[in-house]
Amino acid sequence: MLTTKKLGLVLGAALLAAPFTASAADAPAAFNVCKACHKVEAGKNGVGPSLFGVFGAKAGHAEGYKYSEAHLKSGLTWDEATLAKYLADPKAVVPGNKMAFVGLKKPDDVTAVIAYLKTLK
């Protein structure tokens, strides 16, 4: 018979072993402005490209999305440092990009959105 402690360990191990797939429902409140244009499902572009797999990817990674030349030529990789700058001021990081967004103004919002983007894989 399993004790409560053993049952908790078994359930905890099962949860750690289970793959995690984030959804829009898992997103922080700061992501609400993003989801107006971006989808989080693989291969589903909206007004903006899908953000599935964006963390660690090269700029222009989403298949089937027509990126601006500025984005394609930027040579950026979406790591923490680059995303932090971009989410705060997209036009400064990629001048001439077509995203109509002025940026997240609160550093805590930037951090929360980056943490969420890391889960989209």
For each residue, the residues with C-beta under 8 A, 3 or more apart:
1:
2: 6 7 10
3: 6 7
4: 7 8
5: 8 9
6: 2 3 9 10
7: 2 3 4 10 11
8: 4 5 11 12
9: 5 6 12 13
10: 2 6 7 13 14
11: 7 8 14 15
12: 8 9 15 16
13: 9 10 16 17
14: 10 11 17 18
15: 11 12 18
16: 12 13
17: 13 14
18: 14 15
19:
20: 119
21:
22: 26 27 40 116 119 120
23: 26 27 40
24: 27 31 35 40
25:
26: 22 23 116 119
27: 22 23 24 31 32 34 35 40 116
28: 31 109 112 113 115 116
29: 32 112
30: 33 104 106 108 109 110 112 113
31: 24 27 28 34 35 112 113 116
32: 27 29 35 36
33: 30 36 101 104
34: 27 31 37 38 51 113
35: 24 27 31 32 38 39 40
36: 32 33 47
37: 34 46 47 48 99 101
38: 34 35 46 47 48 49 50 51
39: 35 44 45 46 50 51 52
40: 22 23 24 27 35 50 51 52 120
41: 44 50 52
42: 50 52 53
43: 50 52 63 64
44: 39 41 50 52
45: 39 48 49 50 62 64 65
46: 37 38 39 50
47: 36 37 38
48: 37 38 45 51 65 99
49: 38 45 61 62 65 67
50: 38 39 40 41 42 43 44 45 46 53 62 65
51: 34 38 39 40 48 54 117 120
52: 39 40 41 42 43 44 62 120 121
53: 42 50 56 57 61 120 121
54: 51 57 61 62 78 117 120
55: 78 79 83 114 117 118 120 121
56: 53 77 78 79
57: 53 54 61 77 78
58: 61 75 76 77 78
59: 67 71 72 74 75 76 77 78 94
60: 67 71 72 74
61: 49 53 54 57 58
62: 45 49 50 52 54 65
63: 43
64: 43 45
65: 45 48 49 50 62
66:
67: 49 59 60 71 72
68: 71 72 94 96 97 98
69: 72 73 96
70: 73 74 94 95 96 97 98
71: 59 60 67 68 74 94 97 98
72: 59 60 67 68 69
73: 69 70
74: 59 60 70 71 93 94 97
75: 58 59
76: 58 59 82 86 93 94
77: 56 57 58 59 82
78: 54 55 56 57 58 59 82 83 86 117
79: 55 56 82 83
80: 83 84 114
81: 84 85
82: 76 77 78 79 85 86 93
83: 55 78 79 80 86 87 110 113 114 117
84: 80 81 87 88 110 111 114
85: 81 82 88 89 92 93
86: 76 78 82 83 89 90 93 94
87: 83 84 90 103 104 110 113 114
88: 84 85 103 104 105 107 110
89: 85 86 92 93 102 103
90: 86 87 93 94 97 99 101 102 103
91: 94 95 97 102 103
92: 85 89 95
93: 74 76 82 85 86 89 90
94: 59 68 70 71 74 76 86 90 91 97
95: 70 91 92
96: 68 69 70
97: 68 70 71 74 90 91 94
98: 68 70 71
99: 37 48 90
100:
101: 33 37 90
102: 89 90 91
103: 87 88 89 90 91
104: 30 33 87 88 109 110 113
105: 88 109
106: 30 109 110
107: 88 110 111
108: 30 111 112
109: 28 30 104 105 106 112 113
110: 30 83 84 87 88 104 106 107 113 114
111: 84 107 108 114 115
112: 28 29 30 31 108 109 115 116
113: 28 30 31 34 83 87 104 109 110 116 117
114: 55 80 83 84 87 110 111 117 118
115: 28 111 112 118 119
116: 22 26 27 28 31 112 113 119 120
117: 51 54 55 78 83 113 114 120
118: 55 114 115 121
119: 20 22 26 115 116
120: 22 40 51 52 53 54 55 116 117
121: 52 53 55 118
